[in-house]
């Protein structure tokens, strides 16, 4: 006898799935909004800082990029509160983890974008009497950021996939809500299929946007940084 699908239980609690999706987008958005500026600071420190600053920054970036996100998440949620004596709820631990991890990846994107700019741009800025900071903010970064946009968006998509890990510390994201509904209704196939569909719709839409942006920038003569 074949399996009889019943999606009625899913749509009865569909508002919980949408709330979980909203929480997923919240973690993704806040992590990006914090990770990008931190990544810029790390990139500049790595490129132009003196060695007492540059070496620890390089170690930090490599550490954050090389360790599993779930290990970082567990450390911030379970270990850090024991060290500093401050309660850490799942939302704060999630934001802290993914902001820092994203900052390490964004730091490398920024670094790649900055060093991709022709050295003649620096020389021209210097000839106009600009300081290094003025050259960087007015000439180099605007050009570099335009090249980095596709890489930023691709990282945002990867981050959204990675945030599914927050369900392991009981943060009510989409996967957490789906698991709860599946356990209470005994309809895991239906619930998880709909949850996967929601992830697919959002991520696929973002992927299409990134692809179109890359093609547009390719036609306009801009290179991208990966």
HELIX and SHEET records of a PDB file:
HELIX    1   1 UNK A    8  UNK A   12  1                                   5    
HELIX    2   2 UNK A   14  UNK A   48  1                                  35    
HELIX    3   3 UNK A   51  UNK A   66  1                                  16    
HELIX    4   4 UNK A   69  UNK A   74  1                                   6    
HELIX    5   5 UNK A   75  UNK A   79  3                                   5    
HELIX    6   6 UNK A   80  UNK A   84  1                                   5    
HELIX    7   7 UNK A   90  UNK A  115  1                                  26    
HELIX    8   8 UNK A  119  UNK A  127  1                                   9    
HELIX    9   9 UNK A  132  UNK A  135  1                                   4    
HELIX   10  10 UNK A  136  UNK A  140  3                                   5    
HELIX   11  11 UNK A  141  UNK A  162  1                                  22    
HELIX   12  12 UNK A  163  UNK A  169  5                                   7    
HELIX   13  13 UNK A  174  UNK A  185  1                                  12    
HELIX   14  14 UNK A  188  UNK A  219  1                                  32    
END                                                                             
